[in-house]
Amino acid sequence: MQPFDTKNYVDNLNRHYETYFGVKGKRLTLQQGPPNKLHKDFFILEFPHNDRHQMFCYCTVGMSVDRLDDNLIELVVYSPKSDKLLVELLTVCTSYHRNGLPLNLHHTVNIGQPWLDNSKCDHGFISLPYLDGEKLEIFNYGEQEIHCYWFIPITKKERDFKIEKGYEALEQLFEDNQFDYLNPKRDSLV
């Protein structure tokens, strides 16, 4: 078996995001925590407002680098402002994905703190990137298909609702209420 070329993977994924958003992303890394929990080539890209979105976009690069299972995902989270907390949020998710149980589509995550400011949203839901579609979601690397999913900050009540009623009911709740995913001060929809 040929060794996995991690540098090529992260370079191509970086290019995938920058081509999609049409601007250069800023490379960010969390400067604390044990470095051996993440791949050495892992980083977060921060994208400012651009022609696609009038918001900040944070994307993992290397979350699933060198994985050999079917949990080949990267995450994207949106924000109304630039905030280093989102680098921490995605780094913690990446560490969990690499060292705990792997994350995937429709999973929920306990963030353990507000995603921004004093938000009631202290959990996350991994969803299809409905705002962007497959042009962002699908990253082909060799024979592998990696999915770039949307990390949606949610409340504990919304997480509990998803566990009880299923992910489709949660997504329908979001759609019916046209929820403001960029508002850190939003109330729970449940």
QUIMO-V477817 format. One record per residue. N is the residue number from 1. RES is the residue in three letters. D_CENTER is the distance of its C-alpha to the mean C-alpha in Angstrom with 2 decimals. Layout:
n: <N & N>
res: <RES & RES>
d_center: <D_CENTER & D_CENTER>
This chain:
n: <1 & 2 & 3 & 4 & 5 & 6 & 7 & 8 & 9 & 10 & 11 & 12 & 13 & 14 & 15 & 16 & 17 & 18 & 19 & 20 & 21 & 22 & 23 & 24 & 25 & 26 & 27 & 28 & 29 & 30 & 31 & 32 & 33 & 34 & 35 & 36 & 37 & 38 & 39 & 40 & 41 & 42 & 43 & 44 & 45 & 46 & 47 & 48 & 49 & 50 & 51 & 52 & 53 & 54 & 55 & 56 & 57 & 58 & 59 & 60 & 61 & 62 & 63 & 64 & 65 & 66 & 67 & 68 & 69 & 70 & 71 & 72 & 73 & 74 & 75 & 76 & 77 & 78 & 79 & 80 & 81 & 82 & 83 & 84 & 85 & 86 & 87 & 88 & 89 & 90 & 91 & 92 & 93 & 94 & 95 & 96 & 97 & 98 & 99 & 100 & 101 & 102 & 103 & 104 & 105 & 106 & 107 & 108 & 109 & 110 & 111 & 112 & 113 & 114 & 115 & 116 & 117 & 118 & 119 & 120 & 121 & 122 & 123 & 124 & 125 & 126 & 127 & 128 & 129 & 130 & 131 & 132 & 133 & 134 & 135 & 136 & 137 & 138 & 139 & 140 & 141 & 142 & 143 & 144 & 145 & 146 & 147 & 148 & 149 & 150 & 151 & 152 & 153 & 154 & 155 & 156 & 157 & 158 & 159 & 160 & 161 & 162 & 163 & 164 & 165 & 166 & 167 & 168 & 169 & 170 & 171 & 172 & 173 & 174 & 175 & 176 & 177 & 178 & 179 & 180 & 181 & 182 & 183 & 184 & 185 & 186 & 187 & 188 & 189 & 190>
res: <MET & GLN & PRO & PHE & ASP & THR & LYS & ASN & TYR & VAL & ASP & ASN & LEU & ASN & ARG & HIS & TYR & GLU & THR & TYR & PHE & GLY & VAL & LYS & GLY & LYS & ARG & LEU & THR & LEU & GLN & GLN & GLY & PRO & PRO & ASN & LYS & LEU & HIS & LYS & ASP & PHE & PHE & ILE & LEU & GLU & PHE & PRO & HIS & ASN & ASP & ARG & HIS & GLN & MET & PHE & CYS & TYR & CYS & THR & VAL & GLY & MET & SER & VAL & ASP & ARG & LEU & ASP & ASP & ASN & LEU & ILE & GLU & LEU & VAL & VAL & TYR & SER & PRO & LYS & SER & ASP & LYS & LEU & LEU & VAL & GLU & LEU & LEU & THR & VAL & CYS & THR & SER & TYR & HIS & ARG & ASN & GLY & LEU & PRO & LEU & ASN & LEU & HIS & HIS & THR & VAL & ASN & ILE & GLY & GLN & PRO & TRP & LEU & ASP & ASN & SER & LYS & CYS & ASP & HIS & GLY & PHE & ILE & SER & LEU & PRO & TYR & LEU & ASP & GLY & GLU & LYS & LEU & GLU & ILE & PHE & ASN & TYR & GLY & GLU & GLN & GLU & ILE & HIS & CYS & TYR & TRP & PHE & ILE & PRO & ILE & THR & LYS & LYS & GLU & ARG & ASP & PHE & LYS & ILE & GLU & LYS & GLY & TYR & GLU & ALA & LEU & GLU & GLN & LEU & PHE & GLU & ASP & ASN & GLN & PHE & ASP & TYR & LEU & ASN & PRO & LYS & ARG & ASP & SER & LEU & VAL>
d_center: <29.91 & 28.73 & 26.53 & 22.86 & 22.64 & 19.53 & 20.47 & 20.82 & 17.43 & 15.57 & 18.07 & 17.59 & 13.79 & 14.29 & 16.99 & 15.02 & 12.63 & 15.74 & 17.83 & 15.61 & 15.28 & 18.83 & 18.58 & 18.16 & 15.08 & 15.91 & 15.16 & 14.37 & 14.65 & 15.31 & 19.08 & 19.67 & 19.34 & 20.67 & 19.75 & 20.72 & 17.72 & 15.50 & 16.61 & 18.77 & 17.15 & 13.55 & 12.33 & 9.85 & 10.90 & 11.72 & 13.19 & 15.93 & 17.37 & 18.40 & 20.28 & 17.36 & 15.93 & 17.75 & 14.85 & 12.69 & 9.44 & 7.34 & 6.04 & 6.47 & 9.97 & 11.66 & 9.50 & 11.82 & 14.64 & 17.97 & 16.92 & 19.87 & 18.77 & 17.08 & 13.63 & 12.48 & 8.78 & 6.14 & 2.39 & 3.32 & 4.84 & 8.60 & 11.54 & 15.31 & 15.99 & 15.26 & 14.58 & 14.34 & 13.08 & 9.51 & 10.19 & 11.53 & 8.86 & 6.27 & 9.62 & 10.80 & 8.14 & 9.00 & 12.57 & 12.68 & 11.44 & 14.11 & 16.77 & 16.67 & 15.88 & 13.39 & 10.44 & 10.41 & 10.67 & 12.06 & 11.63 & 11.60 & 11.04 & 13.56 & 12.29 & 16.01 & 16.23 & 15.58 & 12.24 & 14.68 & 18.47 & 20.16 & 17.82 & 18.60 & 14.92 & 14.45 & 12.41 & 9.19 & 9.33 & 7.34 & 9.09 & 10.41 & 9.67 & 13.08 & 13.35 & 13.24 & 14.42 & 14.99 & 15.63 & 12.00 & 10.95 & 13.70 & 14.13 & 17.52 & 18.55 & 22.12 & 22.54 & 18.96 & 16.49 & 12.84 & 10.37 & 7.35 & 5.96 & 5.28 & 4.25 & 7.89 & 9.91 & 13.11 & 16.43 & 18.08 & 20.52 & 17.97 & 16.54 & 20.22 & 20.94 & 18.32 & 19.93 & 23.37 & 23.11 & 20.27 & 17.00 & 19.14 & 21.00 & 17.98 & 16.79 & 20.48 & 20.72 & 17.99 & 19.85 & 23.26 & 22.54 & 20.62 & 18.40 & 17.35 & 13.58 & 14.22 & 17.00 & 16.50 & 20.04 & 19.75 & 21.57 & 20.54 & 21.43 & 23.12>
